[in-house]
Amino acid sequence: MHREFTDLGDHRLLLRGNKILNDLFSRSVHSIRQLTDDDASAKGFYRFLLNERISEDELLSNLIGNCKAACSGRYVICFQDTTEINLSSHGNRINKTSGLGTTNANKVKGLGFFIHPSLVVDAENCIPYGYSDIKIWNRPLEFSSKFERQYQSLPIEEKESYKWIEASNNTKSALSDVVKGMLIVQDREGDIYEQFALIPDGHTDLLVRARSNRTLGDKTKLFDCLSAYESAGYYELPVAAKGKRKKRTAKIEVRYRDIEIKSTKGTSKGLPTTVPLFMVEAKEVGYAGEDSICWRLLTTLPVESIEMAKACIEWYSWRWTIEEVFKILKKEGYNIEASELEYASSVKKLSILIMEVVIKLFLMRLSYAEPEIELSADSCFTAQEQEFLDHRIIRLEGKTQKQKNPYQAKDLKRYVWAIARLGGWKGYESNRHPGITTLWIGIKYFKASMQGWDIHRDVSTR
């Protein structure tokens, strides 16, 4: 499962692009000066990002090709979400005519653009395959309010929320011919009547968290329609500590039923007046905290058993994966918003490159967290990098058996163990598995250590 460019129209650009991907992965920084070893390499990087022959669509086409090759013949889950890249701190320096506009940050002072990716994973084990689509856009610099634009009366195609439908259609176009089937998973913003009416087909389903307490075809309210139904069952879910939230085990009550949603006066013309769906409710019982779990999920999948309802709940819980993409792209990783590139078009291209590199980090984490999943070390590390890590493991191992690396050569888990140790993980299997941020930190130390190892080998062989 190789994550590299295959066609950029020019062999030299192809070599440059793949070197940039490798350097982004192995050095884990956004700064071009820190990514490159000399002025010539830095200039080559800048020219690559400014080259008009390398468009965002060209880069995206390669990423989609990687995704299609990886997920061929599988049933996949496609997660969508939006993040903004806020470049307000560079407002006095960055070229504002190169694809920047108003964002939600700092109220009216926000300056930047938006990214809306579709992340594709395996439905059985959440192995990440890549992206079926990445929509990047910016608002105008002078952006009117919804009231001024008469937003409610605009056709859906002219609303910013159309991004959900557009990305779903692009995902269908990209993957329908290569996968067994797909489920598109979205948060509340994707709860759009037009999407339920237009996107599902014999190959594609939707799973969306309900946003509005709409009136159903039987005149009941969506959020109340399950109150008369008996619980279909219970199960327990571990909830990790975060901020003020304490670690706990949540008891989840599950209900489900078939429903029928209705169009409204604002619905696009020419669509059916009703759409049949299934609703799944996952509600925490025995806990009254503000963070109590209550998910109401709408899906076109036939939910006719507790097993299918629980599958939908689990698939929705995986949606957090795309939030981790944004976390590594931004402040807890590459910090793309601190980029000092002069043109927004260059920042956008660099964002696409980083997002492809993040897939490798996910593969590393998953290979360690799921022992039954076997991934080759070649999917993330070259033969030379594996050789270096084998030497580094000797120094990273402790004296006791519990602190030894238990994996064999060529197993990706063996080298993820080493990267995690470099990132601050203690190496005990009883500890929590290393997370994305730990691996990202470890990669930074890995490259610095390997550079010293290369210099030592060069000097010692002269």
ZIZIGI-V115529 format. One record per backbone hydrogen bond with DSSP energy under -1.0 kcal/mol. NH is the residue of the N-H (numbers start at 1). CO is the residue of the C=O. Records with the same first field share a line. If there is no record, write none. Layout:
NH=CO  CO
This chain:
14=10
15=11
16=12
17=13
18=14
19=15
20=16
21=17
22=18
23=19
24=20
25=21
26=22
27=23
28=24
35=31
36=32
42=38
43=39
44=40
45=41
46=42
47=43
48=44
49=45
50=46
51=47
54=51
59=55
60=56
61=57
62=58
63=59
64=60
65=61
66=62
67=63
68=64
69=65
70=66
71=67
73=178
74=71
76=181
77=121
78=183
79=119
80=185
81=117
83=115
85=113
87=111
90=87
91=88
93=90
94=90
95=342
98=95
101=112
102=140
109=106
112=101
113=85
114=137
115=83
116=135
118=133
119=79
120=130
121=77
122=127
123=75
126=122
129=120
130=120
132=118
135=116
137=114
149=145
150=147
151=146
153=150
154=151
158=155
159=156
162=159
163=160
164=161
166=162
167=163
168=164
169=165
170=166
171=167
172=168
173=169
174=170
175=171
176=172
178=175
179=175
180=74
182=203
183=76
184=205
185=78
186=207
190=187
191=188
192=190
196=192
197=193
198=194
199=195
201=204
205=182
207=184
208=298
209=186
210=296
214=212
216=220
217=260
219=216
222=214
224=221
225=221
227=224
229=226
232=254
235=252
237=250
239=248
242=245
245=242
248=239
250=237
252=235
253=283
254=233
255=281
257=279
259=277
261=275
263=273
267=264
275=261
277=259
278=299
279=257
280=297
281=255
282=295
283=253
284=293
285=251
292=289
295=282
297=280
298=208
299=278
300=206
309=305
310=306
311=307
312=308
313=309
314=310
315=311
316=312
317=313
318=314
319=316
320=317
321=318
322=319
324=320
325=321
326=322
327=323
328=324
329=325
330=326
332=327
333=330
334=328
335=330
336=329
338=335
339=336
347=343
348=344
349=345
350=346
351=347
352=348
353=349
354=350
355=351
356=352
357=353
358=354
360=357
361=357
362=358
363=359
364=360
365=361
366=362
367=363
368=364
369=365
370=366
373=370
377=410
379=376
380=377
381=377
386=382
387=383
388=384
389=385
390=386
391=387
392=388
393=389
396=392
397=393
398=403
403=400
404=401
411=408
412=375
414=411
416=412
417=413
418=414
419=415
420=416
421=417
422=418
423=419
424=421
425=420
431=428
439=435
440=436
441=437
442=438
443=439
444=440
445=441
446=442
447=443
448=444
449=445
450=446
451=447
452=448
453=449
454=450
455=451
456=452
457=453
458=454
459=455
460=456
461=457
462=459
